[in-house]
Each structure stands twice: as C-alpha cells, then as structure tokens.
C-alpha cells in the first residue's frame, strides 16, 4: 500500500452487519492494517463505555465516540467536548412537548428521558446500551452526545434551530425515526483532524469508512474516504470512493483497491 498511516472505522453499518455480527474479512482487514503499522480508531456515534467488546475483538484501543465529542488514543484523552448545558435544557423541553425520546450520553453511562417507552427500549436493545439511568437535570453539564428518537421529519427543524447544529439520521433499518445531534464544531471529522495533528500524520495518509450522514465530515477530511455500499444515499457525495456493502466485505474490498495485499 501507499504510505498510509491511519484508519478510521465507523461501527454500525460499517463494521457490524444488520444482525450485529462482524464478517471475518473485516477482522482480517484490520489485522493486516495493524501489521502494516497503521494507527486504527473506531469512530462512532456510540458511547465509548458500550463498545469495549468490539475493541477487544479487533484489538483496537483508540476511539472516537459520541460523534467526535471524545477521542482517546492509547488511553489518553485527546478531545473532550461536552454539549452546551443550555442546549440540553432546550432539547429536554422540546422532546417533552413533541413526545420525542432522548438518549443523552455521558462518559460513563446513558441517560434516558423516557426509560419506559417502547421506542427507547428497542433502541437500547439494538445498540446494546446497558449502562442506563433516568435523565436528571444535575447531569446536563456532562452530556457528550444526544440521540433524538421517535422524531417526525416535520419536527426536525425544532432541533436544528440553533447555531451550528444539525441532525443526522441513523442509517439502520427500523430506526430511521432516530437522529444524532451533530455540531459543526464537534463531529467525527473535527476529532480526526485533531488526532492526526497530535500524531503528526498528514490527512492524505488517512483512510476512513462510514455509512451514515454522521460520517460525512469524517470521509471529507481524510485522503481516502469510503462510503459503504449500504450507505445513506446522501453520503456518497462526501466520499472519494464507494465500496461494497457491510455484508459483502466492504472494508476489505475498499482497502484492496488501495493496494491491500495479504502476504
């Protein structure tokens, strides 16, 4: 391969298939990249305290979580950007008025605005959210990310009516009523730029794979950005490359086009 030094991988729809399994080709691709000396990060909207098992399987211990609000390299925090507590207050109010449900993520647990709702229970089951508590106002300064659930398209503007904030639809079948809250200043792309600067790696020597609209900044900042074949239809415009789907060796096949070869 060329002088690639870093690889950033989304999880749901990129590493994990719809049934939450991981293809052997994905494990092989990650192993080969590690052997070639690349720094590898899992880059996800998920809370980091819920993905340790995926890191262990792939032997990855560097992460970008909460859609870029927290980045960890070999156990050291590189980025930590909590959300504005005033924005959290407003979202809690809007959700109550519109009967939406929120998952609010901290560095150690997940806070649920309505733990008893079926939508919340299904979301937590799908994304393996186990460390859950009822949201209380005293936690508002600790929030690193938010997902809005049970949201109708006509109400999206209520959450986007604030400077430098937009929503990103969850690209998982059955959960398209769910949207991650993304900041223009706190996202996967911004976190990756900070990580690359800290590691003294030129962006042209970085690779990223993703499938959701929360990956658009990530795919845009690296030299080689890949949209999975199963990606959200609007994501392809932000990717330099398109690869096969998560269920058809998408990561392996994408890296192969860049010169991945098994010894």
Secondary structure, 3 states (H helix, E strand, C coil): CCCCCEEEECCECCCECCCCCECHHHHHHHHHHHHCCCEEEEECCCCHHHCHHHHHHHCCCCEEEHHHCEEEECCEEEEECCCCHHHHHHHHHHHHHHCCEEEEECCCCEEECCCCCHHHHHHHHHCCCCCEEECCHHHHHHCCEEEEECCCHHHHHHHHCCCCEEEEECCCCCCCCCEEEEECCCCHHHHHHHHHHHHCCCHHHEEEEECCHHHHHHHHHCCEEEECCCCCCCHHHHCCEECCCCCCCHHHHHHHHCCCCCC
